[in-house]
Amino acid sequence: MSTAPREAWNGPIIHAEDLWRTYQMGAEEIHALRGVTFEIQKGEYVAVMGPSGSGKSTLMNLIGCLDTPSKGRYVLRGKVVSEMNDDELAAVRNREIGFVFQTFNLLPRATALHNVELPLVYAGIPKEKRIEQAKNALAMVDLADRMTHKPNELSGGQRQRVAVARALVMNPSILLADEPTGNLDSATGEEIMQLFERLYEQGHTIILVTHEKDIADHAHRTIHIRDGKIESDEARTRA
């Protein structure tokens, strides 16, 4: 399995234009996002930050094709996602986006290898190829020697590495991580952030959603969300 994103794409990975997300709560309209516009290029490492209720989780759901905007245009690798139906969104999620969650979301009775293999099962990849790709993904996160272990036989950091391997196994366009260190102690969390840095250096596009500044500081660009709008969007030069 290649460690870099697959076939060439010359435009931005993400083009978001005037995104709104409105929820109806009885007679009241709640505007979770209010006209958000940004682009993310291939190979960027971006943190999305904001306090609770700022709209960052809503934005993550739109980026991850778990939801569609009430208004506006979202284009992912040239595909207009904001106009897709549920089946098309599911296909894009499986092919284009690798999710890493705070709670790992691993099957407790399945081995690390089988947990990593699952997206390939859903994609209809033949068994022999599935196993090869899953083994390669585990090797990328330094867990080749733990592939037969179940989650309860792994440390928290190792479980999150399994989750990262599962996110990588389809060679997605975007690695989308939601508070990936939230259930880890600070030392283990730092190890996971070093892993993300290594994946970034290999060419992966990473979007990190967090409310913790020290975690966001690992990224090379930070988008701050407040009250459903982009408050600031800053790139950092790193030594």
C-alpha positions in Angstrom: 0.0 0.0 0.0 1.3 3.4 -1.0 1.8 5.8 1.9 1.0 8.8 -0.2 -2.4 9.8 -1.5 -3.4 8.0 -4.8 -3.9 9.4 -8.3 -3.0 13.0 -9.0 -5.5 15.8 -8.4 -4.4 19.3 -9.2 -7.1 21.3 -7.5 -7.7 21.8 -3.8 -8.7 18.7 -1.8 -11.5 20.7 -0.2 -13.4 23.8 -1.5 -16.0 25.0 0.9 -18.0 28.0 -0.1 -20.6 29.8 2.0 -21.5 26.8 4.1 -24.5 27.1 6.3 -26.0 24.4 8.6 -29.4 25.3 10.2 -31.3 23.1 12.6 -35.0 23.6 13.3 -35.7 23.4 17.1 -39.4 23.8 17.4 -40.3 27.2 16.2 -36.6 28.3 16.5 -33.9 28.2 13.8 -30.4 27.4 15.1 -27.6 28.4 12.8 -24.7 26.1 13.7 -22.7 27.3 10.7 -23.0 30.8 9.2 -21.4 31.1 5.8 -18.1 29.3 6.2 -15.7 29.6 3.3 -12.2 28.0 3.0 -9.9 25.7 0.9 -7.6 22.9 2.0 -4.8 21.9 -0.4 -3.4 18.4 -0.8 -0.8 17.6 1.8 -1.9 20.2 4.3 -2.0 19.6 8.1 -4.9 21.7 9.4 -6.4 22.0 12.9 -10.0 23.2 13.4 -10.4 24.7 16.8 -13.2 26.3 18.7 -15.0 26.2 22.0 -18.0 23.9 22.7 -20.9 25.0 20.6 -18.8 27.0 18.2 -19.8 24.8 15.2 -16.5 22.9 14.8 -18.3 19.5 15.2 -20.9 20.5 12.7 -18.1 21.5 10.3 -16.4 18.2 10.9 -19.6 16.3 10.0 -19.8 18.3 6.8 -16.2 17.7 5.9 -16.6 14.0 6.7 -19.7 13.7 4.5 -21.7 12.6 7.6 -24.1 15.5 7.0 -24.9 18.0 4.1 -25.1 21.8 4.4 -28.4 23.6 4.5 -26.9 26.1 2.0 -23.6 26.5 0.2 -21.2 24.4 -1.8 -18.8 21.7 -0.6 -16.5 20.2 -3.2 -14.2 17.3 -2.3 -11.5 16.4 -4.8 -13.6 17.9 -7.6 -16.9 16.2 -6.6 -19.8 18.4 -5.5 -20.6 16.6 -2.2 -23.2 19.1 -1.1 -25.5 17.8 -3.9 -25.1 14.0 -3.2 -27.7 11.6 -1.9 -27.1 9.3 1.1 -25.8 6.4 -0.9 -23.3 8.6 -2.8 -22.2 10.2 0.5 -21.6 6.8 2.0 -19.4 5.8 -1.0 -17.4 9.0 -0.7 -16.9 8.5 3.1 -15.6 5.0 2.6 -13.3 5.9 -0.3 -12.1 9.4 0.4 -12.1 9.9 4.2 -10.3 8.1 6.9 -11.8 8.8 10.3 -10.0 8.7 13.7 -12.3 9.1 16.7 -11.6 10.0 20.4 -13.2 6.7 21.5 -11.3 4.5 18.9 -14.6 2.7 17.8 -13.0 -0.7 17.5 -14.9 -4.0 17.5 -14.0 -5.5 20.9 -14.1 -9.2 19.8 -12.1 -8.6 16.6 -8.3 -8.7 16.2 -6.4 -5.6 15.3 -6.0 -7.0 11.8 -9.8 -7.6 11.3 -10.6 -4.1 12.7 -8.3 -2.6 10.2 -9.7 -4.8 7.4 -13.3 -3.7 7.9 -13.4 -0.7 5.4 -12.0 -3.1 2.7 -14.7 -5.6 3.4 -17.3 -2.9 2.9 -15.5 -1.9 -0.3 -15.7 -5.4 -1.7 -11.9 -6.0 -1.8 -11.0 -9.7 -2.2 -9.8 -11.4 1.0 -6.2 -11.9 0.1 -5.7 -8.3 -1.0 -7.6 -7.1 2.1 -5.3 -8.9 4.5 -2.2 -7.7 2.7 -3.4 -4.0 2.8 -4.4 -4.3 6.5 -1.0 -5.8 7.4 0.7 -2.9 5.6 -1.4 -0.3 7.4 -0.6 -1.8 10.8 3.1 -1.8 9.9 2.8 1.9 9.0 1.7 2.6 12.6 4.3 0.3 14.1 1.9 -2.5 15.2 2.9 -5.3 12.9 3.6 -7.4 16.0 0.2 -6.8 17.5 -2.1 -7.8 14.6 -3.6 -10.8 16.3 -4.4 -8.9 19.5 -7.9 -7.8 20.5 -8.5 -4.3 21.8 -8.6 -5.4 25.4 -5.1 -6.8 25.0 -3.8 -3.4 23.8 -2.9 -0.2 25.6 -4.9 3.0 24.8 -2.2 4.3 22.6 -2.0 1.0 20.7 -5.8 1.0 20.2 -5.6 4.5 18.7 -2.8 3.3 16.4 -5.1 0.5 15.2 -7.8 3.1 14.6 -5.3 5.2 12.6 -4.3 2.1 10.6 -8.0 1.5 9.9 -8.4 5.1 8.7 -5.4 4.7 6.4 -6.2 1.3 4.9 -8.3 2.7 2.0 -5.5 5.3 1.2 -8.0 8.1 1.7 -7.7 11.7 0.4 -8.2 13.1 3.9 -7.3 11.8 7.4 -10.0 13.4 9.6 -9.2 13.1 13.3 -11.8 14.2 16.0 -10.1 14.8 19.4 -7.7 11.9 18.7 -5.9 12.2 22.0 -8.9 12.9 24.2 -8.9 9.5 25.8 -5.1 9.3 26.2 -2.7 10.5 28.8 -0.4 13.3 27.8 2.6 11.1 27.0 0.6 8.7 24.9 -1.2 11.6 23.2 2.2 13.1 22.2 3.2 9.7 20.6 0.0 9.8 18.5 0.7 13.4 17.5 4.2 12.3 16.4 2.6 9.6 14.3 0.3 12.2 12.6 3.4 14.3 12.0 5.1 11.4 10.3 2.0 10.7 8.2 1.9 14.4 7.2 5.6 14.2 6.1 4.7 11.1 3.9 2.2 13.3 2.0 -1.2 12.7 3.8 -3.7 15.5 4.1 -4.7 15.7 7.8 -7.6 17.6 9.4 -7.5 17.6 13.2 -10.6 18.8 15.2 -9.7 19.8 18.7 -10.4 22.2 21.5 -6.9 21.9 22.9 -4.4 24.5 21.8 -1.3 22.2 22.5 -2.8 19.6 20.2 -3.7 22.1 17.5 -0.2 23.5 17.7 1.1 20.3 16.1 -0.7 21.3 12.9 0.7 23.7 10.3 -2.5 25.8 9.9 -5.3 26.5 12.4 -8.8 27.5 11.5 -10.6 29.0 14.6 -14.4 28.7 14.6 -16.6 30.8 16.8 -20.4 31.3 16.7 -20.6 29.3 13.5 -18.1 31.6 11.6 -14.4 31.5 10.9 -12.8 33.8 13.4 -9.3 33.3 12.1 -7.3 31.1 9.6 -3.6 31.2 10.3 -0.7 29.2 8.7 2.4 28.7 10.8 6.0 28.3 9.6 7.6 25.5 11.4 11.3 24.8 12.1 
